[in-house]
Each structure stands twice: as C-alpha cells, then as structure tokens.
Amino acid sequence: MPDRMTDREMADEIWYWYLNGKNRAGFPESYLRGIQMIRAIHGILPGTPRCRQCDAPIAGWAGKALGYRPSTLTPRLCNRCEEMILKNEGSAEVELSLLFADVRGSTSISEQKGTREYMEFIQHFYKASAGVLIDRNALVNRLVGDQAIGMFVPAFAGTDHAAVAIEAALEILRLTGHADPDGPWAPVGIGVHTGSAYVGAVGSKDGVNEIAVLGNAANLAARLSSKAAEGEVLISEDAAASAGISKRKLEKRRMKLKGITRPVTARVMTVTSNH
C-alpha cells in the first residue's frame, strides 16, 4: 500500500475494515488512532444498546442528545457509522453468506386479500424476517416487494456466518408457521449461499448511496430462493461446507438456475424434517 493513498484506495480500506472486522497492514495509522479515540470518548457516555463500530450509545439521553439513532441496516449500528460507510464510495472483497426469503404466490395472495389486509400481511412478514436477521447480526440489505434479504458478514455475524445464516433461515420458516400443524400463515421459500463478493457503496444520480453486492454470490442466492418450494431452505454446497453440514443426511437437489451456466447442487432443509 503506498504511503499516500488515493481517495478510492482509502475508501476500499475502510470498507475492508467495516466488512471483515479487521484492518489490513496498509491501513493508515492516523485513521486507526481516530477510531480508537472516538470509541474511547463514546465509552464514557451512558446508554445501551451501543454501536458495534464506534461504541456510541444508540438509545438513552446521551445518544438522543448527540443525535445518534439506529442505522437502517441494523439497530446494532448507529446512523453516523452508516452515513460514514455510504459516503465512502469504495468496495472490498469479503466472504459472506446471503439469505433471500420470498413469499410464495404473493400475487394470488394479494388478489385474495384486500389492499389493506395484504399490506398488513406483508408488514407482518417483514417484521418477522427482519427481527430474525437482526437478532443474528445480519445487515438487512433490503425489504422490498415480497422479499427480505440479509447479508451475514464476518464483522457482524462472525466467522461462522454460514451456520448463522442457515439457522436464521430455519427460524424465519418457524415464525411464518411452517412447523405448525395447521400450516404457515405466510408461504415462504429461502435460499442461502456463501461465497466471495465485492460489497460497497453505489451512488445514484440524486446523491443517494446504497450497499450493493457485486458478483455471482447474490445472483446464486436469489436463484436458489426462487427455486425453493414453500417451507424449504435451499443451501448451496459452499454454504453447506462452510457451515459444516455437508456430511449430514440431507436431500440433495441438482438444478439449472437462470443466469448460472452450470447446474447447481443444493441441500434441502425444512423445519419439520431437520429440526
């Protein structure tokens, strides 16, 4: 790493630290000292919960007085840290696990329900899914349409993020009623994949940035989700190996996925047969 970084190089290093929970050898000492100083100052302030990155109190009178509030990505991160990372239009490679959860037959459900009832149904699904993702330290990348997406990165979910993502998927199925004798209140299929991807901030014309996952990992997780039947979690071989479940007696399903050149083999889990 050169002594004088370009703005892009600096942004990339910040993203690497943010996603992986550690800095590389070339990370500027001055920036590290700044982070340590901020954490030390915030550590004096009362209040819980606290930001995982800067240790600022997100709740309580001190946090409120200083303008701290939960991030839109996860309440375990403060709004200032979210703003900081999104302003740095860089990216970094990270091995992460991705979870895509889809409501099956949402078009038919919307036709059967009135507009307000359908909105309440989807809101119920979002709250249940987001609660699980947040409890397991995922970054809730998106809640759109009939889909919830969680990113499990090492800095937040730990190095065993694949196992955490699979447990989160099964918990979402439980909370949507897939273990209930009367059947689910929301028919959901889920895909989980673990792989390397570039994750970073992508800007729009109006100056609003959002986190994007660049590479095949997100596409594969999304395609697995679209192939999962109601009440199923389709787990890629990479995620199964990373989670240590490759030797378990799970159904294997080989399939052709749209946009994926080669056939993909996935492990199938359900809450009734596996937990």
Steps between C-alpha positions, in 0.01 A plus 500: 500500500654838403573760769252743344172334417259619239145569618386175339772295667410651834131426443582138411705459819215642708259254340737209566515597868124551515411161347777276636537652846873546462737726313772411255866587550479808281210656687608851609608524864343844526158358412540219753592748770194705408274194534655414837455857623135509394432167673672623816288817508178310432592248770461771763142569397217301662237308308423169333486354244827622352633517144711198409745721312547824694351404841261797496186463712212455256234540768474697824528871566866526391439339163189705440673824599785434256269395216584130496234256387492146358621443145252390234724197436492370857420652840839372614662776293451875545382742233835683496694183416250417227536849354879474518519169316252604231688825433814297425425378149737206512470125531683202642503128440348299782383145551143531616177308519187629333141412586209572266150428634201520263127476561365237264191579294488862613305605190222252582507603865464867406199416281334306783556775757399861488769764456519586869491138612777410255711794622458379859591145392821613329587727793459204734738296279755784491495545877539127565783464246683818595480410869672168435766656278577774752513258794766304310703810412423509128496823307145533367586607150149520364134453580319538169190358339459155650868440574739544795878495446763461770878530471708311756852646503786405737516837679142461623394133472841346577712252305232230527259718301385211278367303796343817640327571167360146479366522857344836412332345196350219707383746764324709235317185390402427861371853558295489180332183621666226296529272805136555600249215446255743337761620250678833452336841512757610240629249242876568478794354307859591585841479332836517682840527334851566628766645273738783429361825367588865475276702728495877494313826459340576167379855433197618308441820305319663790796441729342215698734209558411144586692179567541270202634145477702464182564156355335164459427438869183710520368364171547140615330563835208671327460218247506237776227694678286509186533119465425421865154357552275621779660412834842417353849642544726429203862516614787518253782247531736783597272609784450139615877440506568825684229419758634147550181321392631339180506152657148519640236285336320776320316485172715609207339674208676570172347779294555744220474859615430798279815700436726224640696313231546165672242292689503566875464246779328618816417345836138516609394574857158548657397570857294180521760252371822651634422677827 
